Every structure is written in C-alpha cells, then in structure tokens.
Amino acid sequence: MEKLFCLGVAIGMVGGALLVANSYKARSLVKKSQAELMDKVNEMMDERLKMMEGGEGSEEKKTPKKK
C-alpha cells in the first residue's frame, strides 16, 4: 500500500512537471505564484524582525538569566 502511494506521488510529480514544462500558461502561472509566495514570506520575515528588534530589550528584562 505504501509503495503504491509513493509510486502514485512520483508519477503525479513527473506528470505535473511535464505539464508545466510544455504549457506556457501553466509555467507562467507557476512563476506568478512563486513570486507572490516569496513576497508574502518576505513581508512576514520583515514583521518578525521588527518585532524581535522592538521586543528584544523588554524580553531580557522579563526573563531571568541563568547562571
């Protein structure tokens, strides 16, 4: 059962790769989706960095240091 599932996943990946490689619309859709995803990830990382920079001093005061 597990081998059959893994085989199906592998065949699906190969089929998807062939579809994207041979279709201009699918390829442009994948590139657009990747760009949007990277933009969202960059925004989230910027927000986290700002939170870490702003809250860094207050965290040190709240948590006692271990010796």
C-alpha positions as CSV (number, residue, x, y, z in Angstrom):
1,M,0.0,0.0,0.0
2,E,2.8,2.5,0.9
3,K,4.8,1.6,-2.2
4,L,1.8,2.1,-4.4
5,F,1.1,5.5,-2.7
6,C,4.8,6.6,-3.2
7,L,4.6,5.4,-6.8
8,G,1.5,7.5,-7.4
9,V,3.0,10.5,-5.9
10,A,6.1,10.1,-8.0
11,I,4.1,9.7,-11.2
12,G,2.0,12.7,-10.3
13,M,5.1,14.8,-9.8
14,V,6.5,13.8,-13.1
15,G,3.2,14.4,-14.9
16,G,2.9,17.8,-13.3
17,A,6.5,18.7,-14.3
18,L,5.8,17.6,-17.9
19,L,2.6,19.7,-18.0
20,V,4.3,22.8,-16.7
21,A,7.3,22.3,-19.0
22,N,5.1,22.0,-22.1
23,S,2.5,24.6,-21.3
24,Y,3.3,28.3,-21.4
25,K,0.1,29.2,-19.4
26,A,0.9,26.7,-16.6
27,R,4.6,27.8,-16.5
28,S,3.6,31.5,-16.2
29,L,1.1,30.6,-13.5
30,V,3.7,28.8,-11.5
31,K,6.2,31.7,-11.8
32,K,3.5,34.2,-10.7
33,S,2.5,32.0,-7.7
34,Q,6.1,31.6,-6.7
35,A,6.7,35.4,-6.9
36,E,3.6,36.1,-4.8
37,L,4.6,33.5,-2.2
38,M,8.1,34.9,-1.9
39,D,6.6,38.4,-1.4
40,K,4.4,37.2,1.4
41,V,7.3,35.3,3.0
42,N,9.5,38.5,2.8
43,E,6.8,40.6,4.4
44,M,6.3,38.1,7.2
45,M,10.1,37.9,7.9
46,D,10.3,41.7,7.9
47,E,7.5,41.8,10.5
48,R,9.2,39.2,12.7
49,L,12.5,41.0,12.5
50,K,10.8,44.3,13.6
51,M,9.1,42.5,16.4
52,M,12.3,40.9,17.6
53,E,14.2,44.2,17.4
54,G,11.5,46.1,19.2
55,G,10.8,43.5,21.9
56,E,14.4,42.4,22.4
57,G,15.1,44.7,25.3
58,S,11.9,44.0,27.1
59,E,12.4,40.2,26.8
60,E,15.7,40.5,28.5
61,K,14.1,42.3,31.5
62,K,11.3,39.8,31.8
63,T,13.2,36.6,31.7
64,P,15.8,36.0,34.4
65,K,19.2,34.9,33.2
66,K,20.5,31.5,34.2
67,K,24.0,31.3,35.8
